[in-house]
Amino acid sequence: MKPKVTMIAWNQNDNYVVTAVNNHLLKVWNSSTGQLLHDLVGHADEVFVLETHPFDSRIMLSAGHDGNVFIWDITKGTKTKHYFNMIEGQGHGAVFDCKFSPDGQHFACTDSHGHLLIFGFGCSRPYEKIPDQMFFHTDYRPLIRDSNNYVLDEQTQQAPHLMPPPFLVDVDGNPHPTKYQRLVPGRENCADEHLIPQLGYVATSDGEVVEQVIGQQTVDQDEQGLEPSILDGMIRQLQLEQDQRTAAEQEPASSAPQNGEGTPRRG
């Protein structure tokens, strides 16, 4: 195997540089002299995550496709903490990204199975207030392209950025209670009746028919023609203004009025 560097990171005070190599080793270098100080052994697959601690220059975090997350003391070349991302019934989950909190007391990781892993000091009780499974009901909805090659949501024929805020559902597509729907940006101040999604029956890939969220507006909203949220109305207005500006800029110069007046300005 020809060694290749897959990731590189400086520590907090720039005295050290850590490189991840495709032979699964991490190497710690003196940034001034280029001298190799330590080989950090522990990973069993390639590493694409190296994160330095926000204020402790000794600490470096590494994570990789082997599901391992390590906290290293790079000044000593030793392993401080280790976590293996084992998922019951599915083997390990590759860790794709990690970030420290600004105070350095916590860090969060995302893995290949869609999990958000939160580590740190203190109590986990605040995180128990939210469901374990949270997806937007539009996460896996198919997209199509119109005649201008713009992307549209297949079901509603709308541009994704013009669609109302999505609903929070579990892994099976079942909507969460209204108190969780208010966690979605754009739904914070909605009335309860506007937080109840329309349900319908859809067929899954294996032919099973299940009940899932199919709509984003209530019957009352559809009849009254109301915007599903203030945010959605603002987005529509901004898109309209952008379309008007684009049309004005593309208008041929020969079509300009002869009396010297330009396009009227909006108030």
URNOR-V136221 format. One line per field, one symbol per residue. ss: DSSP state (A for helix, B for strand, O for the rest). burial: + if it has 24 or more other C-alpha atoms within 12 Angstrom, else -. A space follows every 50 residues. Layout:
ss->???
burial->???
This chain:
ss->OOOOBBBBBBOOOOOBBBBBBOOOOBBBBBOOOOOBBBBBOOOOOOBBBB BBOOOOOOBBBBBBOOOBBBBBBOOOOBBBBBBBOBBOOOBBOOBBBBBB OOOOOBBBBBBOOOOBBBBBOOOOAAAAAOOOOOBBOOOOOOBBBOOOOO BBBOOOOOOAAAOOOOOBBOOOOOBOOAAAAOOOOOOOOOOAAAAOOBBB BBBOOOOOBBBBBBBOOOAAAAAAOOOOOAAAAAAAAAAAAAAAAAAAAA OOAAAOOOOOOOOOOOO
burial->------+++++----++++++--++++++-------+++++++-++++++ +++---+++++++++++++++++++-+++---+++-------++++++++ ------+++++---+-+++--------------+++++------------ ---------+-++++++++---++++--++++++-++--+---+++++-- -----------+++++++--------+++--+------------------ -----------------
